[in-house]
C-alpha cells in the first residue's frame, strides 16, 4: 500500500512537471534518485477506508527533520487529509527530538505551498541543490 501511494505521488508530480503522463521508467528513476528507505516514519491516510495520502520524514540531524512524500490523492484533496498527515509527521518528529522540520518543493505545487504556509512553515534560504526545488520551508516545532 505505501509503495503504491509513493508511486502514485511520483506519477502525479512528474506528470505535472512535464505536462504529460509520467512513464513507469521516470517513476523508477525518481525513486532511485531520492529513495525513502531512510525515513524515520511514514504515515498513510485513508478516506472512507481507502488509502488516499501519505507523508514521512527523515532526520537530517538529531534536531532537524525533513518532510518527504507528502501527498493527498486528487480525489481526497480539500478534506483535511494534508493537514492531518502534516500534523502526524510533526508530532512524530518531536517525539524523536526534532525541534525543526524542513522541506523543499516546486513552484508549480501551489496547493502544497499554501498548505505549508497555513501551518506555520516559513520560506528559508536553500538548504540543498535539488534540481527540482524552487522553494525551501522550515517550521520550528
N, C-alpha and C positions, 0 to 999 in steps of 0.2 A: 504494500500500500504506500509506504513512504517513498520508495523508489519511483513508483508510478506518479506520485504527486510532484516529485522533483523533475521528472521528465516532462510532465505537463507544464510546470512552471517554465522550464527552459524552452520548451516549444513555443510557449506564449511570448516570452521576451525576445527570443531570437527572431521570431516572425515579425514582431513589432519593429525590431531594429532594422530588418531588411525589407519590410513592406511586402512580404510574401511568406507563404508557409515554410516553416523550418523543416529541414530534412533530418532523418534519423542520424545521419553522419555528423551533422552540425551539433545535434544534441549530445552525441557521444563525445565529440571533441570538447564541448563546453564542460562536460563532467570531468574529462581528463585534465583540462586546463585549470579547473578550480574544484578539486574534489572536496567532498564534505565528510570524509571518513574521520576527520579530526574534530567533528562537532562534539561539544560537551553535552548538549541536549538537543533534541529535535522533537517538535510537537506537531501533531496532526489535529486539525479542527474538522468537525463534522457539522453538517446541516441536515436535519431530519435523518440522522443516522448514516449519511453518505459522506465520505471524506471529501472535504471541499477546500482545504487550505493547509498550509504548513509554515513552519518557521523554526529556526535553530540558531545556535550561537556557538562560537569557539572562544576560548580565552587567548588573547594576544599577549597579555602579560597577566600577572596574578591579580591585577586590579582593573583590567580593561577587557571587556567582552566585545566581540564583533558579531552583529546580527547578520545572519545568512539565510537566504532562500525564503524570505517572507513572501507568501503567495496566497491569494484567495482566488478560487476559480471564478471566471466571469459570471457564472450563474448565481454565485453566492455573494457577489460584491454588494456593498450597501447594507449588509445585515449585521455589521459589527464584528464580523469574524477577524478582520485585520487587527482591530484594536484588542480583541481578546487574545490573539496569538502574540501580539507585541507585549501585552501585559504578562503573559505566561513566560516569555523569554526574559523579560526584565526581572521578574521575581526569581526565576531560576539563576540568573546571573548574580543577583545579590546574594543568593543562598550559598554561592561558592566563593564569595569575597569580592566580586567586582563592584567598583564604585562608579564606573562609567561604561557606557556602551556606545559603540560607533558603527557606522555603516557607510557604504558608498552606493550611489545609484546613478541612473542615467537621466538626462534632461527629458526624454520622452515619457518617462514613467511618472507622469504628473500626479496620478492618484496616490502613488506611494509617497512622493514628496509631500503632498498635502497631509497624508496620514501622519507622517513623522512630525511635521510642524505642529499639528493639532495636539500631539502627545509630548511636547516639550523638547523635541530634538532641534538643535541649532546647527546651522551650517558652520563648518570649520575649514581651515586650510587643508589641502590634500594631504592624506597620510599614506597614500600608496600611488602607484603609477599604473593602475589597471587601465587598459586601453579603452574600456567601455564606461569608465566612471567619469561623470561630469559634475557631480555634487557629492560632498562628504558631510556627514552629520555626526553629532555626538550629543549624548544626554548624560548628565550626572545622575546617578541612581541613589 
